[in-house]
Amino acid sequence: MNKAFLTVLKVFLAIVAIIVLFIAYIYSEFQTYEGQMRLIIKGTKVMAAFGDAKSEAMIGEMYLEGMLNVKQNHKKALNLLNKAADKGNMEAQSFLGEAYVMGEAVERDYDEAFKLYMKSAEQGFALAQNALGCMYYDGFGTEKDYKEALVWFEKAAEQETMEAQYNIAWMYFKGEGVDKNYEEALNWFKKSMDNGSVFAQFDINLLYDKKINADKNLKRYEEAANQGDAQAQFYLGYIYTHGIGVEENDTEALKWFEKSADQGNADAQLFMGTLYIFGNGKDVNRDIKRGLKWLTISADQGNAYAEHYMGFMHFLGKGVKQNLKKGFKWFKQSAEGGIVESQKIVGDGYYSGIGIKQDREKAFEWYEKAAKMGNKEATAFLQSHQSSLND
């Protein structure tokens, strides 16, 4: 056996070994949802490296937000998002618009944000259409114009965007750009809730079931809040964050939420958490660490809405290491507390085996609970799997 043949044989066996190891790696990764996500992210990074605009936008957003175990890196995020946006990618244009509104990775610049949102919205990207509506609503980067805001909210709402439906609900509730109409507002709140909005469910409960009434009770809430009543302090914070009968002011809202939260009010703690986690692009900057602290305190008291957002944080790995089992546990607690979107997500988890052992029977049970409350995705799932239900 000559030396050249042995060399070729060694190279061949090394290549075979590498292929076998690669196949084994791919196979092992596909055994779990987390592994599948890692492969998808790696594949998307490769596509982005080859200049695929959609992949650049996806990975850029992950770097910007620091989620799905992709470490936050603003420099990489801006590089990828700008490349994709320059190619006309509507998602990247929208993500960059949000960065300019929030002042994250770049200096806050409403004019630049408005231009980017407009480019994206004109291509039909629903989240950009909703964001553009918010720019007109607040008068950021353009003149304040409720009617134009409504035009863009409606465009996004036609694509079943829960955020836009939620914004339309509040416009009807407060009579901004339209005649005040509580019944029409409720209709839009329900549409938003049916498409997954947790806060639409919260608002229906507070505004229509508990009937908080700022027009009649604002003075009474102020008096009670100043005397240290935690529930009145929460109501006052809620009134200011939504601008019900007063000018919208999240700084003032936070002041009252914090007073209430310090006394143990779980709803106030929830709002403290979500305001800091999401920010508002105005007077409240994102602070994931602080938001997570308040959200945890609220969830530990059994607040079902806070439990939902704890599930969300663990599923996406925002502010915490991604942990699907913990995320599912929080979503299940929230679902048991009656949060409709959590019920749908628990159905997803049981059906696909994400965060919990697969159990199709339990999946259908949770989908049915969510569908009974009007959740569109759960309803569509049950309709498409009708034959399985009849077996």
N, C-alpha and C positions, 0 to 999 in steps of 0.2 A: 504494500500500500504506500504510494508515494506521498511526499510531504504536501504537495499542492492539493491533492485530494482531501487529505486530513484537514487542511485549512478551510477548504470549501465546506466540508462536512460540519466543522465547528461553527462556521458562520451560519449555515442553514439551521443547525440545531438551536443556535442562539435566537435566530429570527422566530423559529417555531415556539420557543419558550416565551418570547416577548408577546407573541400573538395569543398564546394560551393564557398568559397572565392577564393580558388586556381583556380577553373574553371573560375570564373569571371575575375581573374587577367590574366590568359592565354588568355581568349577571348578578353579582352580590349587591351592587348599587340599586338594581331594579327590584330587589326584594322588599325595599322600604320606600315610602313616600319621600322621606328625607333624601334618600339616595337618588331617587328619580329627579328631585329638584336640583341636587348638586350637578347631575349630568346635564340637565336642561340649561342651568346657569353657565356651566363650562362651555357647552355648545354655543350658547348665545354670545359668550365672550369671543369665541373663535370667529363667529359670523360678523361681530362688530369689528374685529381686527381686519377683516376683509372688506370693510366699508359698507356693510348692510345697514341702511339708515334705521330700520325698525329695531334691529338688535342694538345699535348704538343708543337709541332712545331708551330701550328697556334697561340696559346695564347702567346707562347714565343716571336714570331715576333711582336705581338700587344704590349706586354710590352716593347720590345726593341725600337720600333718606336714611341710608345705613340699615337695610333690612334684608331678610332672608339670608342671614349670615354673610352678607357682603358688607365689609367694613366701610363705614362712611369715609369718603375721600372727595372733598369738594373740587379739587384740581382735576381729578380724573372725570368727575361728573360733568363739569363745565366743558371740558375738552370734547367728550362724547356727545353731549346734548347740543353744543354749538355746531358740531359737524353734521349731526342729523337734521337740525333745524335749517341749516344752510342748504340742505338737499330738499327742503320743503316738507319734512316729516311733521305731521300735525301734532303727534303726541309729544315730540321733543319741544316744539314751539310752546305747547301748553305747559309742560313741566318747567321750562325756562321762565315762562310768564309767572308761574307760582313762585319761583325762586326770587324774582324781582319784587313781587308783592311782599313776600315774607322777609326779604333782606337776608336770605340765607345763601352763602357762597358768593354773593354779590351784594353791592350796596342797594338798598331799597330804591326802586325807581318805577313809580306808577306809570309814567309815560311809556317806558320801554315794555313794561308788562302789558299795557293796553294794546300796543302794536303787535306783540307776539300772540296774545289771546285772539286778536282780530284775525290774524293770518290763519291760526288753527281753526277758529270757529267758522270761518268762511269755507273751510274744507269739510265742515260737518262734524267736527269732533265735539261730542256732546258735553264733556267736562269743560272744554274751553268756552262753549256757548254759555254754560251756566256761569263760569267765572267772568265772562264778559258782561253778563247781566249784573253780576255783583259790582263790577267796576262802574257801570252806569248808575246802579242803585246808590253807591257810596260817593260817586263823583270823583273817582280816582283815575287820573290819566285822561279825563274827559269831564264835560259838564254833567252834573247830577241830572238824571232824566229817568223818572220812574216808568214812563210809558215805553221807552227804549229798553229799559231793563226787562220789562215784562215780555217784550218781543223776543229777546234772547233766551229768557227763562222758558218761554213756551216752545221755542225751537228744540231746546234740550229736553223738555218734558215730553215732546212728541217721540223721543227716543227712549222713553221710560226712565229718565234719569231722576233718581229719588231726590237728589239735592235740589234740582230745579223745581220739582213738584213741591218740595218743602218750602222753598222761597216764595213760590206763587201763593201757597197757603197763607203765609204771613202777610203778603201784600193784601189779600182779601180780608184777613183778620183785622188789619190796621187801616184799611182803606187808602192804600198808597198806589196811585196810578189807576185805581179802580174804585168803584163804590164799595164801602165797607159791607161785607156780607159774611156773617159767621157760618152760615150753612154751606156756602161755596168754599169757604176756608176749610171747613171740616172735610168736605169732599176731597180737597187737595191733600190735606194731611193724611187721609186714608189711602190715597193713591201712593203717596210717598212711603207710608208704612208698608203697604202691600209689596213695594219694590225693595224693602229691606231697611228703611230708615228707623232706627231705634228711637231717635229723639222725636220723630213724628208720633210714635206710640206714647212717649212720655208726655208730649204736649196735649194730645187728645185726652189723656187721663187728667191732666192738671187743669186745662182750660175748659173742658166740656163736662167731665165727670165731677171733679172737685169744684169747678166753676170759680176759679180765681178771677176777680173782677177789679182791674186796676182803676177803671174810671170811677167806680163807686167806693172802692176801699183803699185807695192809695194813701190817703191821710191817716187812716186807721193803721195800715201797715207801718207807716213811718213812725207813728207814735209808739206802737208796740216794739218795733225794731230798736228804737232809741232807748227803750226801757229794758232791752236785753232779751227779748223774745226770739228764740232761735228760728222758729218757723216763719215769723214775720220777716226776719232778716233774710231768710232764704227767698221768700216771695219778693222782697224788694230787689234782691240781686237778680232774680228771674225777670222782673219787670224792666230793669235797666239793661240787661243783656239783650232783650228783645225789643226794647223801645216801645213798651205798651203804655200809652198815655204820657210818656216822657221821652226825651231825646235819648236815643240809644247810646249807652256809655258803658263799655266793658270795664273801664277802670273803676267806676263807681260800683258796678256789679261785683267785681272781685272783692272790693272792700266789704260789701255786705255778705257775700258768700263766705269769705274768710272768717268773719265774726260768727256766722252761723256754724260753719264747719268746725271751728275751735270748740264749740259747745256740743259737738257730736252729731250734727245733722247730716245724715248720710247723703241726701240729695244735694246739699251744698258742697259736700266733699266730692261728689260726682262731677258737679259743674266746675269746681276748682281744677279737678284732674283733666277734664276734657278741654277746658279753655287753654291750659298750659300745653297739653299734648298737641293740639291742632293749631293753636295761635289764631289770630284774626287778621294779621297783616296790617293792623292799625296800632292799637295801644297795648296789645298783649303779644309779646314775642313767644315763640315756641320754647318750652323748657321741659323736655321729655322727663328728666329726672324728677323735677318737682311735681309734674303732672302725675307721674306713676306713683309717687308717694301718696298723694291724695286719693287716687283711684283705688289703691290697695286698701287704704283705711276704710273707704266706703264699701268696697267689696267684702272686706272682712266683717262688716256689719250685716252682710246679707243683701245689700242693694243689688237687685237683679240687673239693673242697667249698667252699673259699674262692673259687675261680673262679666257681662257681655264684652265690655271693652278690655278687661283683663285677658279674656280669651283671644281677642283681636291682637293685643300686644304680644302675647306668647306665640301665636300662630305666625305672625310676621317677623318676630324677633326684633321688635322696636323697643329700645330701652332695656331689653332683657335678652338673654340668649334664647334663640328659637327653641321652643319645647312644645311639640304638638300634643303630648300627653297632658301637660299642664293646661294648655290652651283648651283642649277638649273638656277637661274637668271644669274649667270656668264656664265654658259655654253650656255645659249640661246643667250646672247650678242655675245659670241664668234662664235656661229653657224651663226648668222646673219652677222658676219664679214668674213664668208667663211671658217672657220676651219672645215675640214671634220669630224674629230673625234668628235668634239663638236656636229655637226649635228646628228651623230649617237646616241650620249648620250642623246640629247634632244628627239630624237625618243623613246629611252628607257624610259625616264622620263614620257612622255605623255602616252606611252603604259601601263606602270605599275603603274602610279600614284605616282611616286617617286619625291617628291619636288614640285609637281604641280598636279592640279586636272586631273584625268584620262581623256584622249581624244584620242580615237583610230584613228579618222580621221586625227588629227594633227600629230599623231605618224607616220602614213604612209607617210604623206607629207614630214616629215623630213628624214625618212628612204630613200625615193626616192631621195632626194637631195644628201644624203651621197652616195647612191649606184651609182648615175650618175658620181660621182667623183672616183669611184672604191673601196669604202670601203667594205671589204669582209663580215663583220658581218651584215651590212645593206643589202647587196645583198642576203646573205643567209636567212636572216629573210624574205625578200620580196618573195623569191622563196618558202619558206616553208608556206607562208600565201597567196599564189596566189589565192586560192579560195575566200578568204575574199575580195581581191581586185576586183574580177570579179562580186561580188554580187552587 
